[in-house]
Amino acid sequence: MKKTVVLIAGGAALFGIVGVAQQVQNAGRNWPHPHGDQGSTRYSTLTQINTSNVAQLRRAWTFRNPGRFASAPMVIDSVMYFSAPNGVYAIDAVTGTQIWKYAPTPEPEPEVEPGGPGQGAAPAGGRGGGRGGGRGGGDSAGTATRGPAYWPGTGAIGPRVYSTTSNGLAAIDAKTGQLVASFGENGVLSDVRPDSPAAFYQNIMITHGGREPGRGVTVKGWDVVTGDHVWTFYLKAQPGDPNLGATWLNGSAESDASPDIWGIFTVDEERGLVFVPVEKVGGNGNNDYWGGGSHGNNLYSDSVVALDALTGEMRWHQQLVHHDIWDYDVASAPTLVDVRRDGEVIPAVAQLNKMGLMFIFHRETGEPIFGVEERPVPQTTAPGEWTSPTQPFPVKPEPLVRNSMTRAELAKVTPDHEAFCLALWEKYNLQDSVPYQPWQVEQDIVVFPGAQGGSNWHGAAFNPSLGLIIANVMTAGQWGHLEPREGNDPPSMGKSTPEQRRFWNNQKQWSCAEPPWGELIAVNANTGDIAWRTPLGEFEELTALGVPPTGTPSSGGAITTAGNLVFIGATVDGWFRAFDARTGEELWRDRLPAPSQGTPTTYLGRDGKQYVVIGANGGGFFGAPSSDDVIAYTLP
């Protein structure tokens, strides 16, 4: 497996770092949150499965439920909880048998199969098939596919599972699977339907709060026991906030335009902070590649916002994209990390975006740890549009993926593919592009890494014992032009892509830029330098031709463990892999029945064995075949 390892000189040692500044309850015996813990570290303290024995992993059981999901199952005391489109499940995490299911409508009973004696017992996964669901949020069957959230209860009140359903946000008794009637109205907040799971701090539950007429989209705090409303934060700057008039120009502050949110919140429980990843602006004619309905930087769009978890008061914010017209919104959960410098432990939060940039801020103040520069970027020529003269770039780390494209950088992995890409370039009179190149009217533009590129909704994991921030990234590329939208009031533009959807060959999903097309990357949190990077994913037809591993598109995240491992599915080739977290070397793989669109989970069962579980669910933005398997692995 080809990889690059960068040895870091100076600063704190890369390996052997122990302890964290915040008292994060890292996952170990349990995995109580879709991201392992509320700090979104996706780190487990378990070491039973490690670099010396991971190659022996075998399937323990397979659970089949009718539907796909895009999250990581939670495990508490050997009970696994997850949401699929048809309901919320609790299953025995050691045997894979169903304990209960909550769903608005009856569904067929699932099947469970014992694990086979060896790898590859399931049908081969791979690419192809129709396009699946998008980012989650629920469907006609009734439940959100990203979530749910587990609340452990108190001495007097039992544990609960909170999940978005077609009826609203439901509180479900974790023991029985029945609605908790004392919460909200008969167990449901009917007007609250977050795309992602709730967060908790003391007695406060924090969720996407919906849109309020005239004021925009909200984040809300609720009494976790009763469902009573406690506080509201508006993602669009409100009257009295100097960021309203300064960043919403030409009357757009009075329009229905508003930033939105669909990512997962992160909580610093020691400091009482909740970190909110905010999406781009929608409404008033704005869309992915057109923001002419709302001139200005549009705070608090495309920002990391730190709120007081008890009151909803904003402590600080940092905007990562000004006036986003590239769909580069902040989609992933912020990740709590520790930066060790000159004997001091600095509490920090790392945020990746679709641009493939990683920003690292001081948790308490929002100050950049390694610096952020405002750099000049190209300006729009589209009538009625507005662009910021500059965009923020972190000084370190360097961009994790390509964010520019030249004709000389067209892919050359095979003569046929080189000819295919060159023909596209010449047919549409494409030009070299640089970061934040605006789209033009009737002239196609190529931008990298593209709206599905960089680090999408899955974000990063943090291994505190190694001091490494680990993330999968990709460079699918996007291209197209603007066209007037007929009949829109106010007038607006829409995006148009002439063919191939992305700047690649649709049939093969080979990008028209030089590889790597997908990578797993580790960043040293103490220095901001890239520690190692390795291709993630494989096009076997290219491997057969002797082409070095190129990496593939991916949709889903990684976890990391004290056993010095990284586990990840996510790639369109349908393999579930384990890597050495210290070097990026691939150590193990197993073919899934369909590519995973979620994140793995690991935990210690009541039988004393460590398990690793992944949903092999398929679908998603890259047209993967669909499946409905949840697969558990353990050592023989």
N, C-alpha and C positions, 0 to 999 in steps of 0.2 A: 504494500500500500504506500503510494507516494505521499510524503508529507514534508513540511518545512518546520524545523524547530529553531527558535531564536533564543539564544542564551542572553539573559539580562545581566548587565553589569551595573554595579552601584545600587543604592537603595536597599530596601529590606530583601532578605533572601526569599526566593520564589517558593521553596519548599520548606516544610517543617513549621509553618506558622500555625499556632493553635490559639483558640479562644476568640471571642468576638466582643466588641464594645457593647452592643445591645444584648440583652438577655433573651435572644430569640429562642423559642422552644423548637429547635430543629426537629424535623421528622426523624423517628427512629422506630420504635416498636409500632407506632401508629403513623399514618399519613393523613392528618386531620383536615387538610385543606387541598384544593385542586393543585396548588403550587407548593405543597408540602407544609408550608407555614404561611402565616399572614405577611411575613416579610418577602414573600415570593422568591425565596432562595432556591427552591426545588432541590434541597440538599437533605440527605439522610445520613445519620450517624452510624448506620449499620455497616458491619464489616464482614459478615459471614460469607457473602458473595464478594469476591475480590479479584484482583488481577491474576492471582495464581490459580483460581479454579473456575473462573467465569466460562471458560470453554466447555465445561461439563454441564451447563444449564440445559434442562429438558422441560418439556411441557408437563404441567401438573394437572390442569383442567381447562376446559373451554366452556364458556357460558354463552348461549345464543339468545339474544333478545331482538324482537322485530324492530330494528331501527338503528341508525348511526348516531354517534355523539362526538363532540369535539372538545373534550376536556379530559382531565385525569380523575379516575375514581378516587374517592377518599376511603380510608380504612381506619376504624376505631375499634379496638378490642376484637379483632378478627371478624368484624362485620364491614362489608364494603358497600358504599353508597355511590350511585351515579344517576344522572338523568339521561334518558334517551327521548326521542320525539314522542314515544307512546307512554311515557311514565317515569316515575322515580323508583329506583330499585334498591333494595337491601338484599345482599346475598352473603352467604357464608364464604369468607375469604380464604378458607382452608380447603373446602370441598367444592366450591362453585355452585352450590345449590341455593335456590331462591328462598329468602325468608319472608319478604313481603314486597308488594308493589303498590304504589299509589298512582292512579290514573283516572282522569275524568270519565273515560269510557272503557268497558271491558276489552281485554286483549287476549289472544291465545297464550297459553302457558309456554314458557321458553324451554329449550332443551339444554342439557348439560352432558358433556362428553369427558371421559377420563383422558389424561394426557398420554400421548404415545411414548414408546421407549426411546425414540430418537428424534432428530431434527427433521424439519421438512415434511411432517406428517400431513399437513394441510395442503390444499390445492395451491398451485403457484399463483402469486400475485403478479401485478404488472400494470402497464399503462393501458389506456383505452377506455371504452365505455362512454356513456353520456355524462354530461356535467352534473355534479351532485349539488347539495345545498351549499350555502355560503357560510356566513360567519356565525350562525346559530340564531337564538332568539325564540325558538318555539315554532310549532306548526299546528295544523288542524287537529292533530291527535292530542295536543294539549300541554306538552312540557318543553322547556328550553333545553337545548343540546349542549350548552356550556354551563356547567354547574353540577350539582347544587352546592349549598353551603351548610356546614355542620356547626351547630352551637351546642356546647357541652352542658348547658343548664346550670342550675345552682343546687344547693342542698335541698331546697324545697320544690324545685321545678326540674323536671326531667329533660334530657337532651332532645333537641329538635333538628330537623332538616328543613331548610328553607329553599324553595324552588319556584321559579317562574312557571306558571301554567296558563292555559287559555282563559282561566277565570281570574288571574292576577297572581300576586306573590303569595304562595301558600306556606303555612307553618304545619309541618308534618311531625307527628310523634315518632322519634327515631326508633323506639322499641316496637311500636305496633303498626306503623304505616298509616295511621288515621290522622285526619285533620285535627289540629288543636283548636277547638271551638272558641276558646277564650281569647284568641289572637284575632285582631281585626274584626271583620264581620264573618262569623262562623268559620274562622280559620284562614281567611284570605283578605289581603289588601287588593281590592278589585281594580284599582286604577294604577297599580304599580306593576310593571312588567319589564324588569331589567334584562338586558341581553346576557349579562354575566353575573356570577354569584355575588351575594352580599358579603360585606366585611363587618367585623365586630370589634367594638372597643368598650370594655366594661358593660354597661347596660344598653349601649347604643348599637343599633344595626344600621349600616350605611349602604345605600343603594342608588342607582340611577333613579331619579324621581319623576321622570316624564317631563313634558313640555307645558309651561304655563303661558296662556295667551298674552302677548304683548311683552313678555319678559324672557322667554326662551327656555332652554333645557336646564334641568336642575339636577343637583345631587342632594339627597335628603337623608337625614338621620331620624331613626324611629326608636321608640321604646321596644327593645327586643322581646319583651314578655307580652305586652299588650297590643303593640302595633300603633300606638299613639305617635303622632308627628311631634318631633322635637326641634329640628332645625332644617333650614334650606340654604343651599348655596347655588347661585346662578352662574352657569358657565359663560354667559355673556355679561360683560361689565354693565352695571346698573347705574341709574341716575345717582350722582354724587361721587361716583368713582371716576377719578381723572382719566383712567384708561378707556372710558366710554368715548368721550369726545375726541380723544387723541388718536384712537385706533379704529373707530367706526366713522368714516368720512362721508360727506355728501348726503347726509340724511339717512344713511343705512342703519343707524342706531334705532330708528323708529320702525324699521321693517320687521318682518317675521323671521329674518335670518338669525341663526344661532349656531354656535358650536354644539356638538353632540358628544356622546360617550358610549362606547361599547366594550372597552377593555376592562380588565380586572383591577380592582383597587388593591393597594398595598398599605399595611398598617405597621407603624413603629409603635409597639405597645409600651415600650419604656418611656417614650416621649409624648405619647398621646397624639400622634400625627397620622393622618391618612393621606396618602399620595394618590392623586387622581390623574390618569392619562387622558387628555382631552383630544377629541377628534376635530376635523376640519369643520368649516361652516356649511350649513345647508339652509335652504329656504331663500326666498327673494330671487329666484333664478339661478342661484349658485349651484354648481355641481362639481364633479371631479376635476375638470380642466378649465373651468370658467368661474371666476369670482367677481365679475363686473357688477354684480348686484350689491356688493359690499366692499367698497374701496377701503383701504387701510389694513393695518396689521391684525385687526379683528381679535383682540384679547377677549377670552382666554383660550382661543382655538389653538390647536397644535402645541399645547403647553403641558408641562408637569406642574400641577398645583398642589401645594401642601396646605391641608386644612387642619384646624384643631378638631379632633375627633369628637369632643364633647359638645362643642358649640357650633361647628361649621364655619368659624371665622378663618379667613385666609391668612396664613403665616407668610408664605412667599409663593412666587411663581417664576417659571422660566419658559419662554416661548422658544420652540425648536425650529419652527418654520413660520415665516411671516407671510400672511395672505396666501394660503396654500392653494395653488392651482395645479397640483401634480398628484393629488391623493396621497400625500406623504404624511398623513396624520399619525398621531401617537396612538398606536393600537395595542401595544403590549403593556403588561404590568410593570411598573417600576420595581427594581430589585434592590433590596437593602444589602449593602456591602460595607466592609471595613477597609480603610486605607491606612497602612502602617508607614509612618514617615518620621525619621529621626527619633525613634522610640515612642512616638505618640500614635494612638489609635484614633483615627478620624472617622466618625460615623458618616457614611455617605449613601447616596442612592444613585444607581445607574439606570439610565433610560436609553433604549435603542429605538430607532425609528425606521420607516420604510426606505429612507435615504441610505441606510447602511451606516449611519453615524451612531456613536455611543457617547452620550453626555454623562458626566459623573459630577454630582453636586453634593455639597455639604447638606446633610439632612436637616440641620437646625436653621441654617441661614439661606440656603439656596445658592451659595457662592460656588462657582465652578472650581473643582479640585485641580484640574490641569489646564484651566484657561479655556475661554471661548472667544473667538474672533468674529466680528462682523465683516464679511468679505463682499466686494462688489460682484453682482451677478447680472446676466443679460436681462434686458427690459422688453416688455411686451410691445408688439406692433398691432395687436388686435384692437379694433375700434371698441371703445367703451370699457376696456380692461384697465387695470392698474396693477403695477408690481412694485414690490419693495426694492429700493436701490441695493440693499445688501441682504445677506442671509447669515445666520449663525453657524459657525463650524467649530467643533472642539479642536483645540490644539493637539490634544492626545485623548484617546487613541487616534491613530490615522484611520481614514475610512476603511471599513471592513470589507467593502466590495467596490467594484468599479462604479463610478458615477459620471463617466464621460464615454464617448464613443467616436472613433475615427474610422475612416474607410480602411485604413491599413490594419485595423484591429478586427476586421471581419473574420469569422471562424473559418479555419482551414483543416478541420478534423478529417474530412474526406474531400476528394476533388468534386464530387457531386454536390456536397453541402456548401462548399465554397462557391460553386457556380450558382447555386440556388440563392444564397445570400447576396452575392454580387448583383444578380439579376434584380432582386428587390431594391437594392440601393440605387441602381441606375434607372429602373422603371419609374420610381417615385422621386427621382432627383433629390435624394437625401443628402444632407450635409453633416459634417462633423458637429458634435454637440458637446456641451460642457454642463456642469451641475446647474440645475434650476433653469434650464433652457425653456422658455415659455412656448406653448403651442401657438401656431399661426393659423390664419384663415386660409383654407384651401391649399396649404403647403404642409406636407407631412414632416414631422419632427421625430427623431429618435431620442428617447431619454432612458438613462440607466440610473439605478437598477430597476426602475419601474414600480408601479403601484403594488404589485405582488412580490416585489423583490426586497432587498435588504433583510431586515429582521421584521417580520410581520407580527401578527397578534401573539405569537408564542414567546417572543422575547428571550431572556437569558436565565441561566442558573448561576449560582455562586457557591464555590467550594471554599469554605473558610479555612480549612486545614492546609490548602494549597495557595490560597490567596488569588484564585483564578475566577474570572467571569467568563462563562462558557456559553456560546450561542451558535446556532445554525443560521446561515445567511445564504442568499441566492441572488442571481442576476438574470431574471427572465427578460428584462427589457420591455419597454412600452413604446408604441409609436402611433401617430395619427395626426389629425388636424382638427380645426374648429370649423363648424358650420352654423349659420343662423338657425335658430329654432323658430319655426313658423307659429304665429298665433300666441306667442308668449307675452304676457304683460306682468312685469316689465320685460322689454326685449332682452334676449340672452342668446348665448352660444351653447352648442353641445359638441361632444367629442364624436369623431368618426375615425375608425380604423379601416383602411381599405381592404385588408385581407390578413389572414394568419393570427388575428386577435392580439398576439404579442409579437415582438421582433424575433421570431423563431419559425421553425417548420412545425406547423400544428400537428401533423401526423406523427412526427418523431419526438417533438418537444425538445429539439436541439436548438439552443440559442444561436443567433447569428453573430454573437460576439465570441471572441476567443475564450476558451475555458480558463479558470474553473467556473462552472455554472452553479455549483453549490458547494459550500464548505462548512466545516465545523471549526470554530475559532476560539482560542482561549486568550484572554487579555489579563495581564498582570495588574491587579487592582492597586498595587502599591506604586507602580511606576507609569502605568498607562501604556506600556509597550505590549505588542502582540507576542505572546509566549510561544504559541505554536498554531499551525493551521493545517488542515488536511482535507482533501476532497471528501464530500459527503454524498453518497449515492453513486450509482453506476448504470450506464447504458451498456448492457451486455453485448449488444451488437457491435458497439465500438471497441469494447475490450477484446472481442474475438478478432478484430482487425489489427490488434496490437496498439491501439490508441491508449495512452496513459489515462487513468481514471479522471473523468471530467467533472464529477459531481452532477447532481440532478436538482430540479425544483423540489422544494419541500414545504410542507404545511403541517406544523406540529412542533412540539418543543422537546428539549432534553432535560434529564435529571442527572444529578451527580451524587456520589456517595463517599463516605469515609473509607470505603474499600478501594479508593482511587479509581473509580469507574465513572463513565458517562454512558447512559442508556438513551437511545433515541430510535424512533421509527421514522415517521414524517416524510421520507423520500418516496418519489413516485415509482421507484423500482420495487417497492413492497417488501424490503428487508427490515428486520428489527436488529439493531446492532449494539454492541458494547465496545467502548474505547477506553484506553488507558488515559485517565484524566491528567496525568503528568506529562504525556508526550503526544497524545493524539493518535497513537497506534491502535488500529482496529484489532480486537481480540476475539470477537465472536459475532455470529449472525445467524438468524433464522428467518426463513421465508414466511411471510404472513399471507393469509388468504386474500387480503386487500391492503393497500397502503394505509398506515395509521394517519389520522388527521388530528390526533390529540397528543397527550403527553403521558409517559409511563408513570407508574406508581410502584413504590417498594415498601415493604413492611415485614414485621416479624409475626408469624402466625402463632396461635395458641399451642401448636405442636412444636414450637421452638425453631421452625425453619423460616429462613428469609425467602420471600417471594418477590418477583417482579411481574407486574401486570401491565398489559397494553390493550387498548381497544383497536382492533383491526377493522375499521369501519368504512374506509374508502370514501368515494364522493369528493366533494370539495371543488376548489377553483380549477384544478388541473385535470378534471375529467377522469378520475380514477374509478375503477370498478367498485361497486358497493358490496359490503359485507356487514354482518351484524355480530361478529365474534368479539368476546372479551377473553383474552388468553393469559393464563398464569404460568410462570416458569419458576422452577426451583432446582436446587442441586439434587442429584440422585440420593 
